[in-house]
Amino acid sequence: MIRLPRLLTVSAVLTLFGLALMVWSMIEPTPMPVMLAMSVGQMFGTVAFGLFGFVVLVDQLRKAREKGERARAEAARVASGQLPKVPTSDGQAPAGAAQPSTAARSEPAPPSSGEASR
């Protein structure tokens, strides 16, 4: 198994080596340091960037896989009849929760029999 923190450490060290070569070529602008910075420093930087990109990709794929597993587990729970207890959009309490008393509701009274015939 690839250990991602280890790859990130290698990426950081390679980046620092590449930067050291670049700084050396700026401090001492003779042909050898400049050529090393342009070739070896470029290689270190490219490999470090590739390692970093690989770690980010693997981490994102792992998160997507975990999210999919949670969604499948939730779908299986709903299919088996174990619905999550979430309030509905009309403000009613979830199933199994205490229902508000009917006295607190302000519903109009049903019409009397005399008014219904009019």
C-alpha positions as CSV (number, residue, x, y, z in Angstrom):
1,M,0.0,0.0,0.0
2,I,1.3,3.4,-0.9
3,R,1.6,5.7,2.1
4,L,0.4,9.2,1.0
5,P,2.1,11.2,3.8
6,R,5.4,9.6,2.8
7,L,4.9,10.6,-0.9
8,L,4.1,14.2,0.2
9,T,7.3,14.3,2.2
10,V,9.3,13.1,-0.8
11,S,7.6,15.7,-2.9
12,A,8.4,18.5,-0.5
13,V,12.1,17.4,-0.3
14,L,12.4,17.2,-4.1
15,T,10.9,20.7,-4.3
16,L,13.4,22.1,-1.8
17,F,16.3,20.5,-3.7
18,G,15.1,22.0,-7.0
19,L,14.7,25.4,-5.4
20,A,18.2,25.2,-3.9
21,L,19.6,24.5,-7.4
22,M,17.6,27.5,-8.8
23,V,18.9,29.8,-6.0
24,W,22.5,28.5,-6.5
25,S,22.3,29.4,-10.2
26,M,21.1,32.9,-9.3
27,I,23.8,33.4,-6.7
28,E,26.6,32.0,-8.9
29,P,25.6,32.6,-12.6
30,T,28.3,30.5,-14.1
31,P,27.5,27.8,-16.8
32,M,27.6,24.8,-14.5
33,P,25.1,25.9,-11.8
34,V,22.8,27.3,-14.5
35,M,22.8,24.1,-16.5
36,L,22.2,22.0,-13.3
37,A,19.3,24.3,-12.3
38,M,17.8,24.1,-15.8
39,S,18.1,20.3,-16.1
40,V,18.3,18.6,-12.7
41,G,16.3,21.3,-10.9
42,Q,13.6,21.1,-13.6
43,M,13.5,17.3,-13.2
44,F,13.2,17.6,-9.4
45,G,10.4,20.1,-9.7
46,T,8.5,18.1,-12.3
47,V,8.7,14.8,-10.3
48,A,7.7,16.6,-7.1
49,F,4.7,18.2,-8.8
50,G,3.7,14.8,-10.3
51,L,3.9,13.1,-6.8
52,F,1.8,15.9,-5.3
53,G,-0.8,15.6,-8.1
54,F,-1.0,11.8,-7.6
55,V,-1.5,12.2,-3.8
56,V,-4.3,14.8,-4.4
57,L,-6.0,12.5,-7.0
58,V,-5.9,9.4,-4.8
59,D,-7.3,11.4,-1.8
60,Q,-10.2,12.8,-3.9
61,L,-11.0,9.3,-5.3
62,R,-11.0,7.9,-1.7
63,K,-13.4,10.7,-0.5
64,A,-15.7,10.0,-3.5
65,R,-15.7,6.3,-2.8
66,E,-16.5,6.9,0.9
67,K,-19.3,9.3,0.0
68,G,-20.7,6.7,-2.4
69,E,-20.6,4.0,0.3
70,R,-22.4,6.2,2.7
71,A,-25.1,7.0,0.1
72,R,-25.5,3.2,-0.7
73,A,-25.8,2.5,3.0
74,E,-28.4,5.2,3.4
75,A,-30.4,3.9,0.4
76,A,-30.3,0.4,1.8
77,R,-31.6,1.7,5.2
78,V,-34.4,3.6,3.4
79,A,-35.3,0.5,1.3
80,S,-35.5,-1.6,4.4
81,G,-38.0,0.8,6.0
82,Q,-35.7,2.5,8.5
83,L,-36.3,6.0,7.4
84,P,-34.1,8.7,8.9
85,K,-35.9,11.0,11.4
86,V,-35.8,14.3,9.7
87,P,-38.4,17.0,10.0
88,T,-40.6,17.4,6.9
89,S,-40.7,20.6,4.8
90,D,-44.2,21.5,6.2
91,G,-42.7,21.7,9.8
92,Q,-44.3,18.5,11.1
93,A,-42.3,16.5,13.6
94,P,-40.6,13.3,12.5
95,A,-42.2,9.9,13.0
96,G,-42.1,8.8,16.6
97,A,-41.6,12.3,18.0
98,A,-44.1,14.0,20.2
99,Q,-46.9,15.6,18.2
100,P,-48.1,19.1,19.0
101,S,-51.4,19.3,20.8
102,T,-54.5,20.0,18.7
103,A,-55.3,23.1,20.8
104,A,-52.3,24.8,19.6
105,R,-53.4,24.5,16.0
106,S,-55.7,27.2,14.6
107,E,-58.0,25.3,12.2
108,P,-61.4,26.7,11.3
109,A,-64.4,24.9,12.8
110,P,-66.4,22.7,10.5
111,P,-69.5,24.4,9.1
112,S,-72.8,23.6,10.9
113,S,-75.5,21.6,9.2
114,G,-77.6,24.8,8.6
115,E,-74.8,26.6,6.8
116,A,-74.0,23.6,4.5
117,S,-77.5,23.7,2.9
118,R,-77.3,27.3,1.8
